[in-house]
Amino acid sequence: SLPASGQASLAVYDITGRKVRDLLNGPIEAGSHSVTWDGRDENGQPVSSGVYLSRLVQGKNSVSRRMLHVK
């Protein structure tokens, strides 16, 4: 849920901090949104099961969450 419209980015990182995939990078409207990650990296290759981090950045604000990817 975003409080204001503007530029935003949402990326998935592996547990070592390496960026796995950008899910969103551009302008977005305020409000609630849903994004689904298909468990693939930037090259379309499936990633292994494990813990991943998502990071949403909009302006000066950022939020990170842990995710468990299970095949």
Secondary structure, 3 states (H helix, E strand, C coil): CECCCEEEEEEEEECCCCEEEEEEEEEECCECCCCCCCCECCCCCECCCEEEEEEEEECCEEEEEEEEECC
